[in-house]
């Protein structure tokens, strides 16, 4: 009986130590706050060098309406286990009670972490391009869980 128990424990421990650390997948879910990439719940599909990010939040209450729709293109420049520099091109459509606004932004981004990543994006944004045409620096931030 002792030999059987020791054999089982040995097999389990060898199997545990022989497994490689799982690599996070190409899907990411989280939250994003950006003037040109969108505000709210966010999903990224980033299988290789090119990726895409969708961001969405609806807030509708009595006389208040706020809907944020974001679609962002992502291009990986390089990647290590804990750091990923990239470029982004963001599109953000904002609908409020009395108005709608479309913003476009671009620039570099930086992602820090392994399974959970903190993202910073800096660059320039063209704000309210459907009505006026304003160019300002922009900053975007997000946190994502990779699976």
Residue frames as qw, qx, qy, qz and C-alpha x, y, z in Angstrom:
[[0.000, 0.885, 0.466, 0.000, 0.00, 0.00, 0.00],
 [0.300, -0.799, 0.106, 0.510, 2.82, 2.41, 0.88],
 [0.416, -0.135, 0.604, 0.666, 4.56, 1.63, -2.41],
 [0.213, 0.625, 0.663, 0.353, 1.36, 2.37, -4.34],
 [0.139, -0.937, -0.262, 0.183, 0.86, 5.68, -2.52],
 [0.385, -0.619, 0.326, 0.602, 4.49, 6.71, -3.06],
 [0.404, 0.153, 0.683, 0.589, 4.24, 5.76, -6.76],
 [0.121, 0.807, 0.548, 0.183, 1.09, 7.88, -7.22],
 [0.242, -0.908, -0.042, 0.341, 2.66, 10.88, -5.45],
 [0.459, -0.372, 0.493, 0.639, 5.82, 10.55, -7.53],
 [0.343, 0.409, 0.681, 0.502, 3.87, 10.40, -10.81],
 [0.001, -0.913, -0.407, -0.025, 1.76, 13.42, -9.88],
 [0.330, -0.820, 0.128, 0.450, 4.77, 15.48, -8.81],
 [0.456, -0.152, 0.586, 0.653, 6.79, 14.60, -11.91],
 [0.252, 0.617, 0.641, 0.380, 3.83, 15.47, -14.11],
 [0.128, -0.944, -0.253, 0.168, 3.37, 18.80, -12.33],
 [0.366, -0.697, 0.300, 0.539, 7.02, 19.82, -12.69],
 [0.473, 0.036, 0.662, 0.581, 7.24, 18.73, -16.32],
 [0.276, 0.794, 0.530, 0.114, 4.45, 21.03, -17.51],
 [0.336, 0.215, 0.088, 0.913, 5.43, 24.29, -19.15],
 [0.080, 0.432, 0.381, -0.814, 3.94, 27.55, -17.99],
 [0.404, 0.632, 0.650, 0.125, 0.76, 28.16, -20.02],
 [0.219, 0.004, 0.238, 0.946, 1.12, 30.94, -22.56],
 [0.307, 0.528, 0.412, -0.676, -1.69, 33.51, -22.45],
 [0.519, 0.443, 0.684, 0.257, -3.85, 33.35, -25.55],
 [0.227, 0.206, 0.361, 0.881, -4.73, 35.78, -28.28],
 [0.262, -0.724, -0.503, -0.393, -7.97, 36.94, -26.63],
 [0.249, -0.013, -0.458, 0.853, -8.11, 39.76, -24.09],
 [0.273, -0.737, -0.532, -0.316, -11.01, 41.16, -22.07],
 [0.411, -0.262, -0.395, 0.779, -11.02, 44.18, -19.81],
 [0.021, 0.908, 0.361, -0.212, -11.80, 47.86, -19.53],
 [0.507, 0.215, 0.199, 0.810, -10.53, 50.79, -21.54],
 [0.025, -0.880, -0.286, 0.379, -10.69, 54.55, -21.07],
 [0.444, -0.087, 0.392, 0.801, -9.77, 56.51, -24.14],
 [0.261, 0.626, 0.101, -0.728, -10.82, 59.64, -25.96],
 [0.453, 0.513, -0.481, -0.548, -10.02, 58.06, -29.35],
 [0.241, 0.160, -0.953, -0.093, -10.22, 54.30, -28.56],
 [0.595, -0.418, -0.535, -0.431, -13.46, 54.20, -26.58],
 [0.239, -0.373, 0.573, -0.689, -14.69, 54.06, -23.03],
 [0.827, -0.151, 0.117, -0.529, -16.04, 50.97, -21.29],
 [0.844, -0.143, 0.517, 0.004, -15.87, 47.21, -21.57],
 [0.326, 0.724, -0.503, -0.342, -13.28, 46.08, -24.05],
 [0.921, 0.021, 0.384, 0.065, -12.34, 42.98, -26.01],
 [0.133, 0.742, -0.552, -0.356, -9.12, 42.47, -27.97],
 [0.953, 0.174, 0.233, 0.079, -8.26, 39.84, -30.51],
 [0.079, 0.869, -0.472, -0.129, -4.49, 39.96, -31.04],
 [0.993, 0.028, 0.112, 0.012, -3.31, 36.69, -32.62],
 [0.792, 0.122, 0.091, 0.591, 0.03, 37.90, -33.99],
 [0.336, -0.010, 0.028, 0.941, 1.45, 41.24, -35.16],
 [0.243, -0.286, -0.273, -0.886, -1.97, 42.69, -36.06],
 [0.101, -0.360, -0.847, 0.377, -4.82, 42.99, -33.60],
 [0.212, -0.503, -0.357, -0.757, -8.17, 44.68, -33.14],
 [0.099, -0.193, -0.695, 0.685, -9.88, 46.12, -30.06],
 [0.267, -0.575, -0.539, -0.553, -13.63, 46.69, -29.58],
 [0.129, -0.121, -0.582, 0.794, -14.82, 48.94, -26.75],
 [0.310, -0.477, -0.547, -0.614, -18.45, 49.58, -25.77],
 [0.098, -0.285, -0.718, 0.627, -20.56, 50.99, -22.97],
 [0.184, -0.561, -0.486, -0.645, -24.22, 52.09, -23.05],
 [0.102, -0.280, -0.611, 0.734, -25.65, 54.36, -20.35],
 [0.240, -0.392, -0.473, -0.752, -29.34, 55.15, -20.82],
 [0.230, -0.414, -0.733, 0.489, -31.33, 56.52, -17.91],
 [0.104, 0.785, 0.440, -0.424, -34.41, 58.77, -18.06],
 [0.375, 0.921, 0.039, -0.101, -33.16, 61.84, -19.94],
 [0.229, -0.741, 0.583, 0.244, -29.50, 60.78, -19.97],
 [0.938, 0.329, 0.103, 0.039, -27.99, 58.95, -22.91],
 [0.057, -0.785, 0.590, 0.179, -24.31, 58.13, -23.32],
 [0.964, 0.154, 0.213, 0.042, -23.09, 55.45, -25.70],
 [0.086, -0.765, 0.571, 0.284, -19.41, 54.88, -26.47],
 [0.943, 0.276, 0.185, 0.031, -18.35, 52.69, -29.42],
 [0.105, -0.802, 0.523, 0.268, -14.65, 52.17, -30.09],
 [0.946, 0.274, 0.124, 0.118, -12.79, 50.24, -32.78],
 [0.164, -0.864, 0.443, 0.175, -8.99, 50.25, -32.69],
 [0.879, 0.397, -0.236, 0.116, -6.35, 48.69, -34.91],
 [0.575, -0.726, 0.368, 0.083, -3.17, 47.43, -33.21],
 [0.763, 0.544, -0.319, 0.143, 0.30, 46.69, -34.63],
 [0.811, -0.531, 0.101, 0.226, 2.92, 44.91, -32.50],
 [0.272, 0.868, -0.413, 0.040, 6.45, 46.32, -32.78],
 [0.406, 0.312, -0.826, 0.237, 8.11, 43.67, -30.57],
 [0.760, -0.485, -0.087, -0.423, 7.20, 41.56, -27.55],
 [0.215, 0.314, -0.844, 0.378, 8.76, 40.06, -24.46],
 [0.338, -0.346, -0.866, 0.126, 7.08, 38.12, -21.69],
 [0.214, -0.631, -0.536, 0.518, 6.22, 41.28, -19.71],
 [0.015, 0.636, -0.043, -0.771, 6.43, 44.17, -22.21],
 [0.491, 0.432, 0.659, 0.373, 4.90, 44.90, -25.62],
 [0.042, 0.490, -0.074, -0.867, 5.37, 48.17, -27.53],
 [0.379, 0.464, 0.758, 0.258, 2.84, 48.73, -30.32],
 [0.070, 0.029, -0.203, -0.976, 1.19, 51.30, -32.57],
 [0.209, 0.502, 0.801, -0.252, -2.54, 52.01, -32.56],
 [0.125, -0.151, -0.371, -0.908, -5.17, 53.68, -34.73],
 [0.070, 0.358, 0.802, -0.474, -8.30, 54.39, -32.72],
 [0.224, -0.339, -0.467, -0.786, -11.84, 55.25, -33.80],
 [0.064, -0.307, -0.753, 0.578, -14.37, 56.41, -31.21],
 [0.227, -0.446, -0.474, -0.725, -18.02, 57.26, -31.81],
 [0.071, -0.205, -0.672, 0.708, -19.78, 58.94, -28.88],
 [0.242, -0.528, -0.565, -0.586, -23.55, 59.39, -28.74],
 [0.045, -0.162, -0.592, 0.788, -25.10, 61.64, -26.11],
 [0.249, 0.593, 0.658, -0.391, -28.65, 62.90, -25.56],
 [0.339, 0.860, 0.162, -0.346, -28.31, 65.78, -28.03],
 [0.211, 0.819, -0.472, -0.250, -25.14, 65.14, -29.95],
 [0.970, 0.058, 0.153, 0.177, -22.84, 62.65, -31.67],
 [0.018, -0.882, 0.444, 0.157, -19.08, 62.95, -32.00],
 [0.964, 0.210, -0.019, 0.165, -16.47, 60.97, -33.93],
 [0.242, -0.860, 0.439, 0.099, -12.81, 60.98, -32.82],
 [0.910, 0.331, -0.180, 0.175, -9.75, 59.41, -34.46],
 [0.357, -0.844, 0.400, 0.012, -6.38, 58.88, -32.74],
 [0.894, 0.324, -0.239, 0.194, -3.01, 57.34, -33.46],
 [0.080, -0.823, 0.496, -0.266, 0.35, 56.85, -31.79],
 [0.423, 0.270, -0.840, 0.207, 2.49, 54.45, -29.78],
 [0.769, -0.486, -0.022, -0.414, 1.25, 52.19, -27.03],
 [0.197, 0.425, -0.823, 0.321, 2.91, 50.16, -24.29],
 [0.845, -0.319, -0.253, -0.347, 1.60, 47.04, -22.56],
 [0.031, 0.508, -0.750, 0.422, 3.04, 45.85, -19.22],
 [0.681, -0.197, 0.524, -0.473, 2.40, 42.53, -17.44],
 [0.071, -0.153, 0.959, 0.229, 1.88, 38.88, -18.29],
 [0.013, 0.439, 0.892, 0.110, -1.63, 37.41, -17.93],
 [0.018, -0.898, -0.401, 0.180, -3.03, 40.77, -16.76],
 [0.518, 0.180, 0.177, 0.817, -1.73, 43.69, -18.78],
 [0.037, -0.813, -0.245, 0.526, -1.83, 47.41, -18.14],
 [0.538, 0.433, 0.430, 0.582, -1.90, 49.42, -21.37],
 [0.072, -0.744, -0.076, 0.660, -0.93, 53.03, -22.02],
 [0.531, 0.490, 0.473, 0.504, -1.43, 54.70, -25.39],
 [0.131, -0.696, -0.033, 0.705, -0.21, 58.19, -26.23],
 [0.421, 0.259, 0.587, 0.641, -0.47, 60.14, -29.43],
 [0.143, 0.135, -0.083, -0.977, -2.60, 62.64, -31.26],
 [0.246, 0.476, 0.835, -0.124, -6.33, 62.75, -31.68],
 [0.117, -0.178, -0.384, -0.899, -8.58, 64.39, -34.23],
 [0.094, 0.339, 0.764, -0.540, -11.66, 65.31, -32.21],
 [0.390, 0.635, 0.450, -0.493, -15.22, 65.81, -33.48],
 [0.235, -0.191, 0.627, 0.718, -14.21, 65.31, -37.12],
 [0.177, 0.551, 0.776, 0.250, -17.85, 65.26, -38.26],
 [0.039, -0.933, -0.348, 0.078, -18.49, 68.84, -37.11],
 [0.008, 0.946, -0.320, -0.050, -15.15, 70.59, -36.57],
 [0.883, 0.268, -0.272, 0.272, -11.59, 69.40, -36.94],
 [0.333, -0.860, 0.331, -0.201, -9.48, 69.70, -33.78],
 [0.800, 0.245, -0.476, 0.270, -6.06, 68.14, -33.21],
 [0.427, -0.758, 0.343, -0.353, -4.89, 67.56, -29.63],
 [0.192, 0.341, -0.898, 0.199, -2.52, 65.22, -27.79],
 [0.814, -0.275, -0.177, -0.480, -4.36, 62.22, -26.37],
 [0.032, -0.359, 0.884, -0.298, -3.81, 59.60, -23.70],
 [0.822, -0.123, -0.333, -0.446, -5.59, 56.26, -23.40],
 [0.146, -0.397, 0.837, -0.347, -5.39, 53.64, -20.64],
 [0.844, -0.070, -0.282, -0.452, -6.72, 50.10, -20.24],
 [0.339, -0.392, 0.828, -0.212, -6.37, 46.91, -18.26],
 [0.782, 0.223, -0.383, -0.438, -6.83, 43.52, -19.92],
 [0.679, -0.286, 0.667, -0.112, -6.85, 39.86, -18.92],
 [0.411, 0.461, -0.664, -0.422, -5.31, 37.61, -21.59],
 [0.713, -0.064, 0.652, -0.249, -6.74, 34.15, -22.21]]
